[in-house]
Amino acid sequence: KEKKLDFLLDVGCGGGQSVNIFAPYFHEVLAIDPSENQIKEARSQNKFAHVTYKAGFAEKLPCDDVSVDVIIAGASVHWFDRQKFYEEADRVLKPGGRLVMFGYWSPKLVPLGLPGDVTRLSEIGSQLIHDAYLFGAKWNPDVKEVYLLIYNKYTKIFNEIKYAKKLRLNHFTEGKAWSLTDVKGLIQSIDSYEPYMKRSDKSKISEQFVRSLKESWGCTGMENSDVKMKVIFNFFVIVADKP
Ligand SMILES: C[S@@+](CC[C@H](N)C(=O)[O-])C[C@H]1O[C@@H](n2cnc3c(N)ncnc32)[C@H](O)[C@@H]1O
């Protein structure tokens, strides 16, 4: 926070969620994603003159050698061809430059304003969303590896990093006050559902989750938008420095 760094590269930037957090600490930011739709969405929301969004892949970073201070990959590295990405990251990072990769698993759900034992209801709700997250892995062996990487908090990814100076931070949490409508949207946006969606009706998983949650929280008569809860995400973070 004391001194701005020159150049941040966000790989797999999606709609720019992480860029918005990191951008104030850099003079220049390049954010890439292979999805033209995501780039379009991110550009339309962009609030920073020094941020550029463009289509690009982790395996072929659109940067000069030794030009980047920090690379971030938020909830995205598990989709990359990681060996190619690590080689590219090593090529573009300056000496002392930093590679930061982070992700999160299913959040904890804490009901707000409902009668009953909050701890118990929270345990049940958190288990239900955890099961919804696991669904893709059970169904499709292709995404199972991706799920395992996330489920194990990127342990494998941490071990793959060759830089000697590296560390893991697992204590970051972020709480959001959401309704059941938002949580249903979260389940529908999990990228591992894409393969499932191609062959089946993805809304069923989220519908099933909504039904089970309302039954166990005793609020079947309420609209989804009226069922309020605190949604707590726990982030696991890997920080590695190029020598
Ligand atoms: C869950 S989104 C993460 C969005 C954002 N970084 C964040 O922090 O929330 C994962 C993103 O990874 C992108 N992605 C998948 N494969 C990629 C690749 N090979 N190179 C770069 N990005 C990739 C997807 O298009 C998607 O937008």
The ligand as a MOL file (V3000), in Angstrom:
LIG
                    3D

  0  0  0     0  0            999 V3000
M  V30 BEGIN CTAB
M  V30 COUNTS 27 29 0 0 0
M  V30 BEGIN ATOM
M  V30 1 C -14.1340 -18.5900 -11.9840 0
M  V30 2 S -13.4990 -17.5610 -13.2440 0 CHG=1
M  V30 3 C -12.4450 -16.5060 -12.2960 0
M  V30 4 C -12.7530 -15.0510 -12.4490 0
M  V30 5 C -11.8980 -14.0860 -11.6540 0
M  V30 6 N -10.4740 -14.2850 -11.8530 0
M  V30 7 C -12.1470 -14.1090 -10.1530 0
M  V30 8 O -11.2090 -13.9110 -9.3920 0
M  V30 9 O -13.2930 -14.3040 -9.7310 0 CHG=-1
M  V30 10 C -12.3140 -18.6260 -14.0870 0
M  V30 11 C -11.8420 -18.0280 -15.4060 0
M  V30 12 O -10.7270 -18.7770 -15.9240 0
M  V30 13 C -10.7580 -18.6370 -17.3300 0
M  V30 14 N -9.8920 -19.6310 -17.9770 0
M  V30 15 C -10.1440 -20.9270 -18.2340 0
M  V30 16 N -9.1220 -21.4850 -18.8980 0
M  V30 17 C -8.1860 -20.5210 -19.0920 0
M  V30 18 C -6.8940 -20.4690 -19.7270 0
M  V30 19 N -6.3650 -21.5350 -20.2930 0
M  V30 20 N -6.2150 -19.2950 -19.7210 0
M  V30 21 C -6.7330 -18.2030 -19.1050 0
M  V30 22 N -7.9560 -18.1870 -18.4900 0
M  V30 23 C -8.6770 -19.3350 -18.4850 0
M  V30 24 C -12.2450 -18.8200 -17.6390 0
M  V30 25 O -12.5870 -18.3070 -18.9250 0
M  V30 26 C -12.9140 -18.0650 -16.4930 0
M  V30 27 O -13.2640 -16.7470 -16.8510 0
M  V30 END ATOM
M  V30 BEGIN BOND
M  V30 1 1 1 2
M  V30 2 1 2 3
M  V30 3 1 2 10
M  V30 4 1 3 4
M  V30 5 1 4 5
M  V30 6 1 5 6
M  V30 7 1 5 7
M  V30 8 2 7 8
M  V30 9 1 7 9
M  V30 10 1 10 11
M  V30 11 1 11 12
M  V30 12 1 11 26
M  V30 13 1 12 13
M  V30 14 1 13 14
M  V30 15 1 13 24
M  V30 16 1 14 15
M  V30 17 1 14 23
M  V30 18 2 15 16
M  V30 19 1 16 17
M  V30 20 1 17 18
M  V30 21 2 17 23
M  V30 22 1 18 19
M  V30 23 2 18 20
M  V30 24 1 20 21
M  V30 25 2 21 22
M  V30 26 1 22 23
M  V30 27 1 24 25
M  V30 28 1 24 26
M  V30 29 1 26 27
M  V30 END BOND
M  V30 END CTAB
M  END
